[in-house]
């Protein structure tokens, strides 16, 4: 699969895969479709609000999810989650506030300067928010 696929105007598939560290972390086309949905519906609007966003972690296959200590039912496994941070740390709270208020946010968990955001194109969003979830 070509990892130079543009998922949206400002996000590339390669940003979600970390193939330099995990070369076996290859998504299916359904995973790519799920990531595209997240980019178009959540991450692009967030980027318009706060400026550039860095993807720390996106899609994870089962092996990678296990290696990084992800939970067994992680939405990262489905291409429906990303751990992100604004390029400008001053924009962090603005990013959190924007995503908390967004209708399509399924889950929002914050850490120290980064956050986990998830979406689900196939279900009603849960709007589950936990601030300072990751210590």
C-alpha positions as CSV (number, residue, x, y, z in Angstrom):
1,X,0.0,0.0,0.0
2,X,1.2,3.5,-0.8
3,X,1.5,5.4,2.5
4,X,1.8,8.7,0.7
5,X,-2.0,8.8,0.4
6,X,-3.5,12.2,1.3
7,X,-6.4,11.6,3.7
8,X,-7.4,15.3,3.8
9,X,-5.9,18.6,2.7
10,X,-3.4,18.6,5.7
11,X,-3.0,15.0,6.7
12,X,-1.2,12.1,5.1
13,X,-1.6,8.4,5.7
14,X,2.1,8.1,6.6
15,X,1.5,10.4,9.7
16,X,-0.8,7.7,11.1
17,X,1.4,4.7,10.6
18,X,4.9,5.3,12.0
19,X,6.4,2.8,9.5
20,X,10.0,3.8,10.3
21,X,9.6,2.4,13.7
22,X,6.9,-0.2,12.9
23,X,7.3,-1.3,9.3
24,X,4.6,-4.1,9.7
25,X,1.9,-1.5,10.8
26,X,-0.1,-1.7,7.6
27,X,-3.8,-0.8,7.4
28,X,-6.5,-2.3,5.3
29,X,-8.6,-0.1,3.0
30,X,-11.3,0.0,5.7
31,X,-8.8,1.4,8.2
32,X,-7.8,4.0,5.6
33,X,-11.4,4.9,5.1
34,X,-11.9,5.3,8.9
35,X,-8.8,7.5,9.2
36,X,-10.0,9.6,6.2
37,X,-13.4,10.1,8.0
38,X,-11.6,11.2,11.1
39,X,-9.3,13.6,9.2
40,X,-12.1,15.2,7.2
41,X,-14.7,15.4,10.0
42,X,-12.6,16.2,13.1
43,X,-8.9,16.8,12.5
44,X,-9.3,19.3,9.6
45,X,-11.9,21.4,11.4
46,X,-9.6,21.3,14.5
47,X,-6.6,22.4,12.4
48,X,-8.6,25.3,11.1
49,X,-9.3,26.3,14.7
50,X,-5.8,25.9,16.2
51,X,-3.3,25.6,13.4
52,X,-1.0,22.6,12.6
53,X,-1.6,19.4,14.5
54,X,1.0,16.7,15.0
55,X,-0.1,13.0,15.0
56,X,1.8,11.1,17.7
57,X,0.0,7.9,17.1
58,X,-2.7,6.8,14.7
59,X,-3.5,3.4,13.3
60,X,-2.0,0.5,15.2
61,X,-2.2,-3.2,14.2
62,X,-2.5,-5.7,17.0
63,X,1.2,-6.2,17.4
64,X,2.0,-2.5,17.5
65,X,-0.9,-1.9,19.9
66,X,0.4,-4.5,22.2
67,X,4.0,-3.2,22.0
68,X,2.9,0.3,23.0
69,X,0.6,-0.9,25.8
70,X,-2.7,-0.1,24.1
71,X,-5.9,-1.6,25.4
72,X,-7.2,-4.6,23.6
73,X,-10.4,-2.8,22.3
74,X,-8.5,0.4,21.3
75,X,-10.1,2.3,18.5
76,X,-6.5,2.8,17.1
77,X,-6.9,-0.9,15.9
78,X,-9.8,0.3,13.7
79,X,-8.2,3.5,12.3
80,X,-10.7,5.4,14.4
81,X,-8.4,7.2,16.8
82,X,-5.3,9.4,17.0
83,X,-3.1,10.7,19.7
84,X,-2.4,14.3,18.8
85,X,-1.0,17.6,19.9
86,X,-1.0,21.1,18.4
87,X,2.3,22.2,16.9
88,X,2.0,25.3,19.0
89,X,1.6,24.2,22.7
90,X,-0.1,27.5,23.5
91,X,-3.1,26.2,21.5
92,X,-3.6,23.0,23.6
93,X,-6.5,24.2,25.6
94,X,-8.2,25.7,22.6
95,X,-7.8,22.3,20.8
96,X,-9.3,20.5,23.8
97,X,-12.2,22.9,24.0
98,X,-12.9,22.7,20.3
99,X,-12.9,18.9,20.3
100,X,-15.0,18.7,23.5
101,X,-17.7,20.8,21.7
102,X,-17.6,18.9,18.4
103,X,-20.6,16.7,17.6
104,X,-18.6,13.8,16.2
105,X,-16.1,13.4,19.0
106,X,-16.5,9.8,20.3
107,X,-13.8,9.9,23.0
108,X,-11.5,12.7,24.2
109,X,-8.8,11.8,26.8
110,X,-6.1,14.3,27.7
111,X,-2.5,13.7,28.8
112,X,0.3,16.1,29.5
113,X,0.3,18.3,26.4
114,X,-1.3,15.7,24.1
115,X,-4.7,14.1,23.7
116,X,-6.4,11.0,22.5
117,X,-9.3,11.6,20.1
118,X,-11.6,9.0,18.6
119,X,-14.4,8.8,16.2
120,X,-16.8,6.2,14.9
121,X,-18.3,6.6,11.4
122,X,-20.8,3.7,12.2
123,X,-22.2,4.7,15.5
124,X,-23.6,7.6,17.5
125,X,-20.7,9.4,19.2
126,X,-20.4,8.8,23.0
127,X,-19.0,12.2,23.7
128,X,-16.9,10.6,26.5
129,X,-14.4,13.2,27.9
130,X,-11.8,12.7,30.6
131,X,-9.4,15.6,31.3
132,X,-6.0,14.6,32.7
133,X,-6.8,10.9,32.0
134,X,-3.2,10.1,31.2
135,X,-0.9,11.3,34.0
